[in-house]
């Protein structure tokens, strides 16, 4: 998975779509001084190359009662492939887990968890530690205030 070479038109199109994916093809074409057909062909190529992965709606978590952000750090003593596969499958099935990473350093895994409140997080935590053996240490830390959140990649 190497870096794709993008020209100025590609990066402009992608930047515009990152801000608002509902912008019309005509508006996109106008912004990059193309007619709609070559603009559409560029967008199709970006999709086919996997750069433009999907178009989604971003929801406001607080308005949906989901304002408790936790970062969970996990150590394990079990590093077998079988355990890893089971662990990844189990954690990936939890809807509260927004992001999940295998880490270098002191902890083996880190996840970002979104819940309604401490009680809901505690329920998640109990399900997590009871669903899989081999977790040797779990540390959770909680966000007090979000200072920056973006889904826009720096192009």
C-alpha positions as CSV (number, residue, x, y, z in Angstrom):
1,X,0.0,0.0,0.0
2,X,2.1,2.8,-1.3
3,X,1.3,6.5,-1.5
4,X,-0.7,7.3,-4.7
5,X,0.5,10.3,-6.7
6,X,-2.2,12.9,-6.8
7,X,-2.2,16.1,-8.8
8,X,-3.6,19.4,-7.7
9,X,-7.0,18.6,-9.2
10,X,-7.2,15.3,-7.3
11,X,-6.3,16.9,-4.0
12,X,-8.8,19.7,-4.5
13,X,-11.6,17.3,-5.3
14,X,-10.7,15.1,-2.3
15,X,-10.5,18.2,0.0
16,X,-13.9,19.4,-1.1
17,X,-15.5,16.0,-0.6
18,X,-13.9,15.7,2.9
19,X,-15.7,18.9,3.8
20,X,-19.0,18.0,2.3
21,X,-19.6,14.9,0.2
22,X,-23.1,16.1,-0.8
23,X,-21.6,18.8,-3.1
24,X,-22.8,18.3,-6.7
25,X,-20.7,17.0,-9.5
26,X,-21.2,20.4,-11.3
27,X,-19.9,22.3,-8.2
28,X,-16.9,20.0,-8.0
29,X,-16.2,20.3,-11.7
30,X,-16.4,24.1,-11.5
31,X,-14.1,24.2,-8.6
32,X,-11.3,22.5,-10.6
33,X,-12.1,24.0,-14.0
34,X,-13.3,20.8,-15.6
35,X,-16.5,19.8,-17.3
36,X,-18.5,17.2,-15.5
37,X,-17.4,14.1,-17.5
38,X,-13.7,14.4,-16.9
39,X,-14.4,15.3,-13.3
40,X,-16.6,12.2,-12.9
41,X,-13.9,10.1,-14.5
42,X,-11.4,11.4,-11.9
43,X,-13.7,10.6,-9.1
44,X,-14.3,7.1,-10.4
45,X,-10.5,6.5,-10.7
46,X,-10.1,7.7,-7.1
47,X,-12.8,5.2,-6.0
48,X,-11.3,2.4,-8.1
49,X,-7.8,3.0,-6.6
50,X,-9.3,2.9,-3.1
51,X,-8.4,6.4,-2.2
52,X,-12.0,7.6,-2.1
53,X,-13.1,4.8,0.2
54,X,-16.7,5.7,1.1
55,X,-19.1,8.6,1.6
56,X,-20.8,8.8,5.0
57,X,-22.8,11.1,7.2
58,X,-21.1,12.3,10.4
59,X,-23.4,12.3,13.4
60,X,-23.1,14.5,16.5
61,X,-22.4,12.0,19.3
62,X,-23.4,14.4,22.1
63,X,-26.8,15.1,20.5
64,X,-27.3,11.3,20.6
65,X,-26.3,11.0,24.2
66,X,-22.8,9.6,23.5
67,X,-20.4,12.0,25.2
68,X,-18.2,9.7,27.3
69,X,-14.9,9.2,25.5
70,X,-12.5,6.6,27.0
71,X,-9.1,5.4,25.8
72,X,-8.4,1.8,26.9
73,X,-4.9,0.5,26.9
74,X,-4.4,-3.3,27.1
75,X,-1.4,-5.5,27.8
76,X,-1.5,-9.2,27.2
77,X,0.8,-12.1,27.9
78,X,-0.6,-14.2,25.1
79,X,0.8,-13.4,21.7
80,X,-0.3,-16.4,19.7
81,X,-2.0,-15.9,16.3
82,X,-5.0,-17.8,17.5
83,X,-5.5,-15.5,20.6
84,X,-4.8,-12.4,18.5
85,X,-7.5,-13.4,15.9
86,X,-10.1,-14.2,18.6
87,X,-9.2,-10.9,20.5
88,X,-9.5,-8.8,17.3
89,X,-12.8,-10.4,16.3
90,X,-14.3,-10.0,19.8
91,X,-13.2,-6.3,20.2
92,X,-14.3,-5.4,16.7
93,X,-17.8,-6.7,17.4
94,X,-18.3,-4.1,20.2
95,X,-20.2,-1.1,18.8
96,X,-18.7,1.1,21.5
97,X,-15.2,0.7,20.1
98,X,-14.7,3.5,17.6
99,X,-11.0,2.9,16.9
100,X,-8.7,-0.1,17.7
101,X,-5.0,-0.3,17.3
102,X,-2.1,-2.8,17.9
103,X,0.6,-0.7,19.5
104,X,4.3,-0.5,19.9
105,X,5.6,0.4,23.4
106,X,4.4,-0.3,26.9
107,X,0.9,-1.4,25.9
108,X,-0.1,-4.0,23.2
109,X,-3.4,-2.5,22.2
110,X,-5.3,0.7,22.4
111,X,-9.0,1.5,21.7
112,X,-11.1,4.6,21.7
113,X,-14.5,3.8,23.2
114,X,-17.6,6.0,23.0
115,X,-20.4,5.5,25.6
116,X,-23.3,7.4,27.2
117,X,-21.7,7.7,30.6
118,X,-19.5,6.0,33.2
119,X,-22.1,3.4,33.9
120,X,-22.4,2.4,30.3
121,X,-18.6,2.4,30.0
122,X,-18.4,0.1,33.0
123,X,-20.8,-2.3,31.4
124,X,-18.6,-2.3,28.3
125,X,-15.5,-2.8,30.4
126,X,-17.0,-5.8,32.2
127,X,-18.1,-7.4,28.8
128,X,-14.6,-6.8,27.5
129,X,-12.7,-8.4,30.3
130,X,-15.1,-11.2,30.7
131,X,-15.2,-12.1,27.0
132,X,-11.6,-13.0,26.5
133,X,-8.9,-14.6,28.6
134,X,-5.3,-13.5,28.4
135,X,-5.6,-9.8,29.2
136,X,-3.0,-9.1,31.8
137,X,-3.6,-5.4,32.3
138,X,-6.2,-2.9,31.3
139,X,-5.8,0.9,31.9
140,X,-8.6,3.3,31.0
141,X,-8.3,7.1,30.7
142,X,-11.1,9.5,30.0
143,X,-11.4,12.6,27.9
144,X,-12.5,15.6,29.8
145,X,-13.0,17.9,26.8
146,X,-12.5,17.4,23.1
147,X,-10.1,20.0,21.8
148,X,-9.8,18.9,18.2
149,X,-11.7,16.3,16.2
150,X,-11.5,15.9,12.4
151,X,-12.1,13.3,9.8
152,X,-10.3,15.4,7.2
153,X,-6.9,13.9,6.2
154,X,-4.1,16.4,5.6
155,X,-3.6,16.4,1.8
